[in-house]
Amino acid sequence: MPEFAASTVHMKVPEDAVSLPVRVAGADLHTWAAGAAARLVGTDTPDPKLLDALAAELREAAADSRERGPITALSYVPEPRLGELARIELSALVADDTYPAVTVDLLRSYLAAPTADSYRLPEAELRTLPAGPAVRVRHAYVRDVGRDGLGTVLETCAYGIRADETWGLVLLTSWQALAHTDTLCELTDELARTVRVTA
């Protein structure tokens, strides 16, 4: 077992966020998504089309996040009729033979490296959090580019947090609703300050 397995990671779950069943083996995503959508929409004259659309989106979100194996993943849905506004994932990075120690510089290199999909250069700044020293990185990517050369801009705000020299955490919020960028960056900042690691 990796050394970090003996630790417990805590993070506040924002209001209007749904925990995605990414670590529940064999979870029936269809049943789960239908129930989660019903809870979000509420019981006051629910619209069947809205329930079906939201359930499909939550099911897809859970399947997508599950592929990355985060510690926890959340779908942020402040307005159910508009669907998922952002995805929030908290993942662990463990030192190995290639990178025998986790440092803030290593986390910065990992999170702030430009890619072929980068829409603009990443912006990185050092921070100090209750869980440890950290780097905050904002990035934007272009996804699903069509034949016309147009694509969808995906923005991210991430924190790389050094828990100790053997492992670290990555808190990543991603979204496509660019009008909400400032609000979602502030939400990520707030969540990063709530991360705690206990033995």
C-alpha positions in Angstrom: 0.0 0.0 0.0 1.3 3.5 -0.7 2.4 5.4 2.4 -0.4 8.0 2.0 -3.0 5.3 2.5 -2.5 5.6 6.3 -3.7 9.2 6.1 -7.2 10.7 5.9 -7.9 13.5 3.5 -10.8 15.9 4.4 -12.3 18.6 2.1 -15.4 20.6 2.4 -18.1 19.6 -0.1 -19.7 22.8 -1.5 -23.4 23.2 -1.4 -25.0 22.2 -4.7 -22.3 19.6 -5.3 -23.0 15.9 -5.9 -20.4 13.3 -4.9 -19.7 11.1 -7.9 -19.4 7.4 -7.1 -15.9 7.1 -8.5 -14.5 4.7 -5.9 -17.5 2.4 -5.5 -16.7 -0.8 -7.3 -19.6 -2.1 -9.4 -21.9 0.9 -8.7 -24.9 1.0 -11.0 -24.4 4.5 -12.5 -27.9 4.5 -14.1 -29.7 4.0 -10.8 -27.3 6.3 -8.9 -27.7 9.1 -11.5 -31.5 8.9 -11.6 -31.6 9.3 -7.8 -29.0 12.1 -7.7 -30.9 14.0 -10.4 -34.2 13.7 -8.5 -32.6 15.0 -5.3 -31.1 18.0 -7.1 -34.3 18.9 -8.9 -36.6 18.4 -5.9 -40.1 17.2 -5.6 -42.0 20.3 -6.7 -43.4 19.3 -10.1 -40.2 17.8 -11.5 -39.9 17.9 -15.3 -39.3 14.4 -16.7 -37.1 15.8 -19.5 -35.0 17.8 -17.1 -34.6 14.7 -14.8 -33.6 12.5 -17.8 -31.1 15.1 -19.1 -29.5 15.8 -15.7 -29.3 12.1 -14.9 -27.5 11.4 -18.3 -25.1 14.3 -17.6 -24.3 13.0 -14.0 -23.9 9.5 -15.3 -21.4 10.7 -17.9 -19.6 12.8 -15.3 -19.2 9.9 -13.0 -17.9 7.6 -15.7 -15.5 10.2 -16.9 -14.1 11.0 -13.5 -13.8 7.3 -12.6 -11.3 6.8 -15.4 -8.8 9.1 -13.6 -9.2 7.4 -10.2 -9.4 10.5 -8.0 -9.8 10.3 -4.2 -13.1 12.1 -4.6 -14.9 13.8 -7.4 -17.8 16.2 -7.3 -20.2 17.5 -9.9 -21.1 21.2 -9.1 -24.7 21.8 -10.1 -26.0 25.1 -8.6 -28.8 25.3 -11.2 -30.1 21.9 -12.1 -31.9 23.1 -15.3 -28.5 24.2 -16.6 -26.7 20.9 -15.8 -23.2 20.6 -14.5 -21.4 23.9 -14.1 -18.0 22.5 -13.0 -16.2 19.3 -12.1 -14.1 19.1 -8.9 -11.6 16.3 -8.4 -9.1 15.7 -5.6 -6.3 13.2 -6.5 -3.2 11.9 -4.9 0.3 11.9 -6.4 2.8 9.5 -4.9 6.6 9.6 -5.1 8.2 6.8 -7.1 11.6 5.8 -8.5 11.5 8.5 -11.2 10.4 11.2 -8.8 11.6 10.0 -5.3 10.4 13.2 -3.5 7.3 15.3 -4.0 8.1 19.0 -4.0 6.2 22.1 -4.8 8.5 22.6 -7.8 7.6 19.2 -9.1 3.9 19.9 -8.6 4.3 23.2 -10.5 6.1 21.5 -13.3 3.3 18.9 -13.5 0.4 21.3 -13.5 1.9 24.2 -15.3 3.4 22.5 -18.3 1.9 23.8 -21.6 0.4 21.1 -23.9 -0.5 21.0 -27.5 -4.1 21.8 -26.4 -3.2 24.9 -24.4 -5.3 27.9 -25.3 -3.0 30.2 -23.3 0.1 29.8 -21.1 -0.6 28.5 -17.6 -0.4 31.0 -14.8 1.2 29.6 -11.6 1.7 31.2 -8.2 2.9 29.8 -4.9 0.5 29.6 -2.0 0.5 28.4 1.6 -2.5 26.3 2.7 -3.4 24.6 6.0 -2.6 21.2 4.4 0.9 22.4 3.3 2.8 24.4 0.8 1.1 24.6 -2.6 1.1 26.0 -6.1 -2.1 27.4 -7.8 -2.3 27.0 -11.5 -4.8 28.4 -14.0 -4.9 26.9 -17.4 -7.1 26.8 -20.5 -7.3 24.2 -23.2 -9.0 23.9 -26.6 -10.9 20.6 -26.9 -12.9 18.9 -29.6 -11.6 20.9 -32.5 -13.7 20.4 -35.6 -12.8 20.6 -39.3 -13.5 24.3 -39.2 -10.7 24.7 -36.6 -13.1 25.7 -33.9 -13.2 24.0 -30.6 -14.5 24.3 -27.0 -12.4 26.1 -24.4 -12.0 24.2 -21.1 -10.7 26.2 -18.2 -9.1 24.8 -15.1 -8.0 26.1 -11.7 -5.7 23.6 -9.9 -3.8 23.4 -6.6 -0.9 21.1 -6.2 -0.5 20.6 -2.4 2.6 19.0 -0.9 1.4 16.8 2.0 4.9 15.6 2.7 7.9 14.4 0.7 6.3 11.1 -0.2 3.0 12.3 -1.7 0.9 15.3 -2.6 -2.6 16.2 -3.6 -4.0 17.8 -6.7 -7.3 19.7 -6.4 -8.6 20.4 -9.9 -11.8 22.3 -10.9 -12.7 22.4 -14.6 -15.4 24.1 -16.5 -16.6 25.4 -19.9 -18.9 28.2 -18.8 -16.4 31.0 -19.2 -18.7 33.6 -17.8 -18.3 31.9 -14.4 -14.5 31.8 -14.4 -14.0 34.3 -11.5 -16.7 32.6 -9.3 -15.3 29.1 -10.0 -11.7 30.2 -9.3 -12.9 31.7 -6.0 -14.7 28.4 -5.2 -11.5 26.5 -5.9 -9.6 28.8 -3.6 -12.1 28.3 -0.8 -12.0 24.5 -1.2 -8.2 24.4 -1.2 -8.2 26.2 2.2 -10.5 23.4 3.6 -8.2 20.5 2.6 -6.8 18.8 5.7 -4.6 15.7 6.0 -4.7 13.7 9.3 -2.7 10.6 10.2 
